[in-house]
Amino acid sequence: MKKLILVLVIIGLAAGSYAQNLLPADVPQAVVKSFTKKNPKVEQVEWSKTGDFYKATFADENSGKSVYYDAAGKVKQSEMQVSISQLPTPVLKYVNDNHSSGVVKYSSKITNASGKSTYVVKVKDSELVFDSNGKYMEPAMQ
């Protein structure tokens, strides 16, 4: 199960680099309606399509966020940038113990449709993935 979650997280992050930007008119109405219902105060959103999913990227409360939807408007995954101080203590300890010479480029919290979260921390050229408790998840493939 851990390997499956890790693979899905990595695919989601890698797929973002292959996203196709969309005009709001090109996004299914069910997706726009679902997004607007959950985020009524968001005025600027960037839409893209990654595979079969529609991605809304926006800023909310001084944080960058992305939400992935299927064509019916159902949320599949969300990602929120988090500061280093918002990471669980075990994540900080792992990064400090194993990558003390590296600068953290970004950190985010990814939550799937069932509410299970993982954390991703990019240090140098490595993306480190942690479960919801902050335990490091070994990469499934190299």
N, C-alpha and C positions, 0 to 999 in steps of 0.2 A: 504494500500500500504506500509506503514511504517513497519507493522508487517511482511509482505512478504519479504521485503528487509532485515530486521533483521534476519529472519529465514534463508534466503539464505546465509547471511554472516556467521552466526553461523554454518550452515551445511558445508560451504566451509572450515572454520577453523577446525572444528571437523573432517572432511573427510581427512584432511591432515595427521592425525594420523593413518589412515587406508590405506594409500597409498601403492601401490605395486611398488617397484623400478624396473626400466626397463633399459635394454641396449639400446643404440641408434638404433641398428638394429631392435628392437622390436617396435619402434615408427613408425606409418604410415608416408610414404614419404610426404604426403600433410602437415602433422603437422610440420615435420622437415623443409620443404621448407618455410612454412609460418613463422616459428620462425627465420630462417636464413635470410630471406628477411628483417624482421623488426630489426634484431640484428646482422648485418654482422660482427661486431668486437668481439662478444662474442666467446671465445674459449672453455671455460669450462661450460658445462650445465649438470645438473642432471635431468634425466627424471624419472617420476613416473606416475602411473595411479591411479586415484581415481574415482571409479564408471565408467562412460562412458567417462570421460575426461582425457586428457593427460596434465601433469603439467611439465613445464620447470622451473627449479630453477637455478638462476645464480646471479652473482655479476655484477653490471654495475655502473660505476661512484661512487664507494665506498658505494653502497647501495645494499642490498639484494632484489631481485625481484623474483616473480613467475608469470607465465602466464598459464592460463588454456585454452586448445583447445578442440574442438570436433574432431572427427575422420577425418573430411573433412578439418581440418586446420583453422577453423574459431575461432577467439579469443572469449572466453566466459566471462573471467574475468581476471584482473591482480591485483597483490598485490605488494606494494613497502614499504619497511621499511622506516620510516621517523623518524627523531630525534624529541625530544619533542619540540624543538624550531620551528619546521616546522608545528606544529599542529595549527589549527585555534584558535584564542584567546578565543572563548566561550568554546572550549574543555579544554584548560588549566585552565580556571576559574572553570569549573565544577569539574575537577579533584582536584584542590587545595581546593575548598570549601567542597567537599564531601569525599575526600580520602587523606587529607593532611598528614596523618601518614603513608600512603602507598608509596612504591617505585614503580615507573613505570618500569615494566619488559620489555615491548616492546610497540611500537606504529607503526601502519601501515595505509596506505591508500589503499583502495580497490576500483577498478573502474570496473563497469560491461561493457558489450558489447555496451550498448547505451551511455556510457560516464558518467553515474551517479556515483558519488563517495560517499564512507562512510569512516569513520575513526574508527579504533579499537585500544583501549588502554587497556593493561593488567596491573592491579594494584592488587598486592597480588594474590588472586585466582579468581578475577573477570575480565571478559572481558567486557569492556564498549564500546558500539557502538554509534556513532554519525553520523548524516546526513552530507551532503556536506557543510552546513552552520555552523556546529559545535554544533547543537542541539542534546542533549542526546535522544536516542531512548530507550524507555522502553522495557525490554525483553518481548517477546511474550509468553514464557513459562518459568517456573522455575523448 
